[in-house]
Amino acid sequence: MTAGGRPLKLLYGTQTGNSRAVAKEVADKVKTFGWEPQVHGMEEFKSLEFTSGTPVIVVTSSTGNGDAPDNAEKFLRYIKRRTTPNIFEGVPFAVCALGDSNYELFCEVGKLFDQHIERLGGKRFLKRCDVDEVDGLEAHLEPWKERLALALAQLAAAPAVDDIAVDGVDAAEAKNGADVGANPAAPAASAPEEDEEGPGSSAETPFNAPIVAARWLTSYESDANALATGGEITSAITAAVGSIDSSTFDQVAAAAAAAERRVLHLELDLAGSCAQMRKLLPGDALAVQPDNEPSEVSALLSLLGVDAKADSPLKQACDLPSDLPSHLRHEMTLRDAIRERVDLGTISAWPTLPVLRLLAKHADADKAEPTLKRQVERAVNAATDADAKADARAAHAELLEEKPPLRELLSRLASTPPLGPLLDALPPLAARWYSLASSHLACPDRAHLCLSLTTYVTRDAAGKPHVRKGLASHFLAAAAAPLLGGADARPTVRVFRREPSGNELRLPNTPGTALYLVGPGTGLAPFRAFLQHRRYMYPRKQLGPCTLYFGCRSAKEDFLYGDELSTAAAAGALTLRTAFSRDADAASAGHFRGVRLNVPYVQDLIEEDGAALVEALFEREARLYVCGDGQAMAMDVHAALRRCVEHSLKLNAEQAEDELRKLASEGRYTKEVWN
């Protein structure tokens, strides 16, 4: 810190470590301008004081469908309460929001902090910066940090924060419009006055939930092989292609895609958890806290040369920095820290620049793999000219695409970084959220989950394919392996809940409202909960019509909960519309002059039903829900819906989009998507 510097607070809300890394970079930068920054995780908010005239810079991400990161959730709920005093009175503030524009509620959490800090008396000295991970963090952050430096210089020289030309140091425009503090005069959203406590009430107090049932929902051959009992996925792909090293990328990718189509149904026993966890509503999600694979942890300990210290207390095993992140402050062994607390290469922004800088600094130049070494050196290049910055961003983008895990990076770079700084640089191991596939009315004290086993292939700079696995899905499959193998076992996993953000899929309060549900693949999960809840909540005669659009490859292989849905349809409880994209005659399926033929998807069914659907939405106040893949399916469904509105209401494309936006603003067209 700079002796006698002006005080400044940096608060970060992070799920995967990006916001903390940004906050620390900003702290390093503002020190050079005579400021004395203090960096705090938002979980520390109860111990912080905000002083008039002392700037506060907030850096926060958004998770899922506009939800706060785990360490920021309680702070956000606190400042949203109507009863919270003006704790930011006279405090100059700025917000940097991290998000992904593939999600509808882009940078939502940053927007809420921006709005409510101002409502509680804060004085904005720089417009919010909305950082889009799709473009790369640095593309937005570098210009914003320059504007921040200018704004802080003005703040230091200005008699009052109101004298700062906020518009003159504008931040990056948000993709959906740069609203500054949405509506500071608007009343705060309602939030619980007290936090519920007990097992499963938060990330700090997870509940050890027994897995009491598990079964495959798909019928691929691989479901019955060693993978179902926790076997190594790479061996199955190798069996399919012969040799990964000698196969083409497309061959390996196809084998991995076949593995990913396996879908698992799990049932968790929530008896003994907090009351609100046992009463989760359809549309809610449950957090699962995964562990890193034991074999990966052992290999990493060996690579780092710390096997002998693995079961020693963390504070004795290595020299830790004084500003240790909250996820490493508890009592734990070194092995526990690596197994349960830090991410080893699974987040979307992996490998992070702080990790790459540390590994590059401690790499053995003579033993490192030359291609990777050059790639990492380009990515961490600190040169300031435009061409060098562009090259650094391109090199980092290549590494993000390849996604080499930590063990692979250490080995290929022959890097031996000190343990303390490495643990500090690694992102926290974040929980994964799964939509409930059941209603507590139908399944008391139970939570059903429906999940695909994520498997994909990346390629390195030399074109060599590498098989990657989704951490949480394979962790759950391994935990459930005894049950899948027929054993009488009750393995446990750590789970917790969070307060609803208001952005969840929710059934209407009026049971007679017509529902249209679009949920291909595992996007079906929340709608299975919807159907169960309606059945147990209301008499049949009170229920309005319900149409479910479900899509998969084949009715025989991956028609999830097919028997349940077919039975409900036969009983008149819903209209079931299905699209099986690979069940058509192979000879007649394909593309002709750019037109897809005999390969049906849910968006095709939407267009077939277009007139009736538009009439229901615009004349009978029906509700449309979409859940699933946000990169392809949700956009294709939206495009099909827009065409239906254009045709039925005789509108042009822009007018049709306006009508759909109105539906969304009224809560009658809602989506939950993921990438």
Buried (B, 14 or more C-beta within 10 A) or exposed (E): EEEEBBEBBBBBBBBBBBBBBBBBBBBEBBBEBEBBBBBBBBBEBEEBEBEEEBBBBBBBBBBBBBBBBBBBBBBBBBBBBEEBEEBBEBBBBBBBBBBBBBBBBBBBBBBBBBBBBBBBBBBBBBBBBBBBBEEBBBBBBEEBBEBBBBBBBBBEEBEEBEEBEBEEBBBBEBBEEBBBBBEBEEEBBEBEEEEBEBBBBBBEEBBEBBBBEBEBBBEBEBBEEBBBBBBBBBEBBBEBBEEBEEBEBEBBBBBBEBBBBBBBBBBBBBEBBBEBBBBBBBBBBBBBBBBBBEEBBBBBBEBBEBEEBBEBEBBEBBEBEEEBBBBBEEEBBBBBBBBBBBBBBBBEBBBBBBBBBBBBEBBEEEEBBEEBBEBBBBBBBEEEEEEEBEBBBEBBEBBBEBBBBBBBBBBBBBBBBBBBBBBBBBBBBBBBBBBBBBBBBBBEBBBBBBBBBBBBBBBBBEEEBBBBBBBBBBBBBBBBBBBBEEEEBEBEBBBBBBBBBBBBBBBBEEBEBBBBBBBBBBBBBBBBBBBBBBBEBBEEEEBBBBBBBBBBBBEEBBBBBBEEBBEBBEEEBBBBBBBBBBBBEEEEBEEEEEEEEEBBBBBBBBBBBBEBBBEBBBEEBBBBBBBBBBEEBBBBBBBBBBBBBBBBEEBEEEBBBEBBEEBBEEEBBBBBBBE
